[in-house]
Amino acid sequence: MVQLFNFCVYHDYVKQLEETGKTLPEYVKHLGLDGIEHLIYGKETPEPAFKDSSVGVHLAYWPYWVGFWKNNKSRLKREFKSAKARNDCYFGALNKDEWLSVIQQHLIAAAAVKPEYMVWHVSEADVQETYTFDFQYSDLEVLEAAADVFNSVSMAVPSHITVLFENLWWPGLRLTEPENVKFFFERIQRKNVGIMLDTGHLMNTNPDLKDEEEAADYVCRTVENLGELAGLIKGIHLSCSLSGAYQKSLVHEYDRRTTFADMYKHIVQIDQHQPFRTKAARRILDFIQPKYITHEMIYSSLTELEEKLKIQLSNC
């Protein structure tokens, strides 16, 4: 298994790396890992590109995009306070054809770091829906639209790079319904694709989970229920998210005065990205046997990253 951690040139991670006196390959070795899953945004290859360490690339993603794709004007009006806000969200794209061009440029920029795989989110939930859980689009509607978008731009990805579609807990690729997974992959018109199973995201689909043992049971049972489709799982984003108490505490109402900071705090209380603290992590890895493991933590400093990695790696 190839073991990675999530990293990017944004925030001040590069400055903190420089302060360690190590190059990124040296730092990766210091952590006892094999490389990074490089989070890349925008239409330009980031600098530094970290080509020698970027085993995987996590692509940019839009939490809500189906309304834009379908030109659902009432939804767009709800989602964006102004035309400028909408244009900024889609990197200047004014319509779906221009957005497809943006995505293609992004894929080309991501491919330039020469990764073995790319990660593509498959989900849809706007800010209001993340509070109310009253979703306009069904799983199948999101999956169909996501397949259409991907098929329209997939030629920008070199054939030797594997594209791994990631599950979330919002409408889309949740992995909890095998027939939906089959529905999606039957529509993908490209070979060399698979699933990046995010353990925390999957745990978020079951707010009744109380501890890591129950979580491991749930993850393994869900994968087993996929049958032959489980063979599509090539990688795991490994983290723990036991957010059931918080989810059950929600009143499912949306306050239009909600700020970005409010929303971020809300999301990370659902999607916690904490390290596994028991051998439940090992059970999941032994059961799935993925090629790639990305220890995907939320961290504000490399010191915090190392502390969390130490905990999780000791249980793998």
C-alpha positions in Angstrom: 0.0 0.0 0.0 1.3 3.5 -1.0 0.9 5.8 2.0 0.4 9.5 1.5 -0.8 12.6 3.3 -2.8 15.6 2.0 -0.7 18.7 1.2 -1.0 21.9 -0.9 0.9 25.1 -1.7 -1.9 27.2 -0.2 -2.2 28.5 3.3 1.4 28.8 4.7 2.3 25.1 4.5 5.3 25.8 2.1 6.7 28.4 4.5 6.4 26.0 7.4 8.1 23.3 5.3 11.0 25.7 4.6 11.3 26.3 8.3 11.9 22.6 8.9 15.0 22.8 6.8 13.7 19.8 4.8 12.7 19.5 1.2 9.3 17.9 0.6 10.8 14.5 -0.3 12.9 14.7 2.9 9.8 15.6 4.9 7.8 12.8 3.5 10.6 10.4 4.4 10.7 11.9 7.9 7.0 11.1 8.3 7.6 7.5 7.2 5.3 8.0 4.2 5.6 7.6 0.4 4.4 11.0 -1.0 1.5 13.4 -1.0 -1.9 13.8 -2.4 -1.5 17.2 -3.8 -4.6 19.5 -3.6 -4.6 21.7 -6.7 -7.0 24.6 -7.5 -7.2 26.9 -10.5 -6.1 26.7 -14.1 -2.4 27.0 -13.5 0.1 24.4 -12.2 1.1 25.5 -8.7 4.6 26.6 -7.8 6.3 24.7 -6.4 4.8 21.8 -8.3 6.3 19.1 -6.1 6.3 16.7 -9.0 8.7 14.3 -7.3 6.3 13.8 -4.4 2.8 14.1 -5.9 1.6 10.5 -6.2 -2.0 11.8 -6.4 -3.8 15.0 -7.1 -7.0 16.1 -5.4 -8.8 18.2 -8.0 -10.7 21.4 -7.4 -14.4 20.8 -6.7 -17.6 22.9 -6.6 -19.9 22.0 -3.7 -22.9 23.2 -5.7 -22.8 23.1 -9.5 -25.8 21.2 -10.8 -28.0 24.3 -10.9 -25.3 26.1 -13.0 -25.0 23.0 -15.2 -28.8 22.9 -15.8 -29.1 26.7 -15.9 -31.6 26.5 -13.1 -32.1 30.3 -12.7 -34.2 30.1 -9.5 -31.5 28.0 -7.8 -28.7 30.2 -9.0 -30.5 33.2 -7.6 -30.7 31.5 -4.3 -27.1 30.4 -4.3 -25.4 33.6 -5.4 -26.0 37.1 -4.1 -24.7 38.6 -7.4 -23.6 37.8 -10.9 -20.0 38.5 -9.8 -20.2 36.0 -7.0 -21.4 33.4 -9.4 -18.7 34.2 -12.0 -16.0 34.1 -9.3 -17.2 30.7 -8.1 -16.9 29.2 -11.6 -13.5 30.9 -12.4 -15.1 33.4 -14.7 -17.3 31.0 -16.6 -20.6 32.5 -17.7 -22.2 29.2 -18.9 -21.6 25.5 -18.9 -19.5 25.4 -22.0 -17.1 28.0 -20.6 -17.1 26.0 -17.3 -16.1 22.8 -19.2 -13.2 24.8 -20.7 -12.2 25.9 -17.1 -12.3 22.3 -15.9 -10.2 21.1 -18.9 -7.6 23.8 -18.2 -7.6 22.7 -14.5 -7.1 19.0 -15.5 -4.2 19.9 -17.7 -2.6 21.9 -14.9 -3.1 19.0 -12.5 -1.7 16.5 -15.0 1.5 18.5 -15.2 2.6 17.4 -11.8 2.6 13.8 -13.2 0.4 12.0 -10.7 -0.6 8.4 -10.8 -4.2 9.3 -10.0 -6.6 12.2 -9.7 -9.5 12.5 -7.2 -12.9 13.9 -8.4 -15.7 14.7 -6.0 -19.2 13.5 -6.9 -21.8 15.4 -4.8 -24.1 18.4 -4.7 -25.3 20.5 -1.8 -25.6 24.3 -1.6 -25.1 26.2 1.6 -28.7 26.3 2.6 -29.1 22.5 2.0 -26.1 21.7 4.2 -28.2 23.1 7.1 -31.7 22.0 6.1 -30.9 18.6 4.5 -33.8 19.4 2.2 -32.1 18.6 -1.1 -33.4 19.7 -4.5 -31.5 17.1 -6.5 -31.5 13.3 -5.9 -28.5 11.0 -5.9 -29.4 9.8 -9.5 -29.8 13.4 -10.8 -26.4 14.3 -9.4 -24.7 11.1 -10.6 -26.1 11.6 -14.1 -25.0 15.2 -14.3 -21.6 14.4 -12.9 -21.1 11.6 -15.5 -22.1 14.1 -18.3 -19.6 16.7 -17.0 -16.8 14.2 -16.7 -17.4 12.6 -20.1 -17.3 16.1 -21.6 -13.8 16.8 -20.3 -12.1 13.4 -19.7 -10.0 13.7 -22.9 -7.9 16.3 -21.0 -6.7 13.5 -18.6 -3.8 11.4 -20.0 -5.0 7.8 -20.3 -2.3 6.4 -17.9 -3.6 8.5 -15.0 -6.3 6.8 -13.0 -9.4 8.9 -12.1 -10.9 8.0 -8.7 -14.3 9.3 -7.9 -14.8 10.2 -4.2 -17.9 9.5 -2.1 -19.5 12.2 0.1 -22.5 12.2 2.4 -24.5 14.7 0.3 -26.5 13.7 -2.8 -24.3 12.0 -5.3 -21.9 9.1 -4.9 -22.6 8.1 -1.3 -21.7 4.4 -1.8 -24.6 3.2 0.3 -26.7 2.1 -2.6 -24.9 -0.4 -4.9 -27.4 0.3 -7.7 -26.5 3.9 -7.7 -22.8 3.1 -7.9 -23.5 0.9 -10.9 -25.7 3.6 -12.5 -22.9 6.1 -12.3 -20.0 3.9 -13.6 -22.1 2.6 -16.5 -22.3 6.1 -17.7 -18.6 6.9 -17.5 -17.1 6.7 -21.0 -13.4 6.2 -19.9 -11.3 3.3 -18.9 -8.9 3.5 -15.9 -11.3 4.8 -13.4 -12.3 3.8 -9.9 -13.4 4.9 -6.4 -11.5 6.8 -3.7 -13.4 5.7 -0.6 -13.4 8.4 2.0 -14.0 6.7 5.4 -15.0 9.8 7.2 -17.5 10.8 4.5 -19.0 7.3 4.6 -19.3 7.5 8.4 -21.1 10.8 8.0 -23.9 8.9 6.2 -24.7 7.1 9.5 -25.3 9.4 12.4 -26.1 6.4 14.7 -22.4 5.4 14.8 -21.1 5.7 18.4 -17.5 4.6 18.2 -14.7 3.5 15.9 -15.6 -0.2 16.1 -19.1 0.5 14.9 -17.7 2.7 12.2 -15.3 0.0 11.0 -18.2 -2.5 10.9 -20.3 0.0 8.9 -17.5 0.8 6.4 -16.7 -2.9 5.8 -20.4 -3.9 5.6 -21.0 -1.1 3.1 -18.1 -2.2 1.0 -19.2 -5.8 1.2 -22.7 -4.8 0.0 -21.1 -3.4 -3.2 -20.3 -6.9 -4.4 -18.2 -6.8 -7.5 -18.3 -3.0 -7.6 -16.0 -3.0 -4.5 -13.2 -3.9 -6.9 -13.4 -0.3 -8.1 -12.0 0.9 -4.8 -8.4 1.7 -5.5 -7.7 4.2 -2.7 -8.9 5.3 0.7 -9.0 8.7 2.3 -8.4 7.6 5.9 -9.8 9.6 8.7 -12.4 9.3 11.4 -15.7 11.3 11.6 -18.1 10.4 14.4 -20.4 13.4 14.0 -23.7 11.8 14.8 -24.3 13.8 18.0 -23.8 17.0 16.1 -25.9 16.0 13.1 -28.8 15.0 15.5 -28.5 18.3 17.3 -29.2 20.3 14.1 -32.6 22.0 13.8 -32.3 22.0 10.0 -33.0 25.6 9.6 -31.0 28.1 7.6 -30.2 31.6 8.7 -29.5 33.8 5.7 -27.0 35.8 7.8 -24.7 32.8 7.9 -21.2 33.8 7.0 -18.5 31.7 5.3 -16.8 31.2 8.7 -20.1 30.0 10.2 -20.5 27.5 7.3 -16.9 26.2 7.6 -17.3 25.6 11.3 -20.6 23.8 10.6 -19.1 21.6 7.9 -16.0 20.5 9.9 -18.3 19.6 12.8 -19.9 17.1 10.4 -16.8 16.1 8.5 -14.2 16.0 11.2 -11.1 14.5 9.6 -9.8 13.2 12.9 -7.2 10.4 13.2 -8.3 6.9 14.1 -7.3 6.2 17.7 -8.0 2.4 17.7 -7.1 -0.6 15.5 -10.5 -0.1 13.7 -8.3 1.6 11.1 -6.3 -1.5 10.5 -9.5 -3.6 10.2 -10.7 -1.3 7.4 -7.4 -1.4 5.5 -7.1 -5.2 5.9 -10.7 -5.7 4.6 -10.4 -3.3 1.6 -6.7 -3.7 0.7 -6.4 -0.4 -1.3 -3.5 0.5 -3.4 -3.4 4.1 -2.1 -4.0 5.3 1.5 -4.1 9.1 2.0 -4.1 10.0 5.7 -6.4 13.0 5.1 -6.3 15.3 8.1 -7.5 18.8 8.8 -4.4 20.7 10.1 -3.4 24.3 10.5 0.3 23.5 11.0 2.8 20.8 10.2 3.2 20.2 13.9 -0.5 19.5 14.2 -0.2 17.2 11.1 2.6 15.2 12.7 0.7 14.8 15.9 -2.4 13.4 14.1 -0.4 11.2 11.8 1.5 9.7 14.7 -1.8 8.7 16.3 -3.4 7.3 13.1 -0.3 5.5 11.8 0.1 3.7 15.2 -3.3 2.2 14.5 -2.7 1.1 10.9 
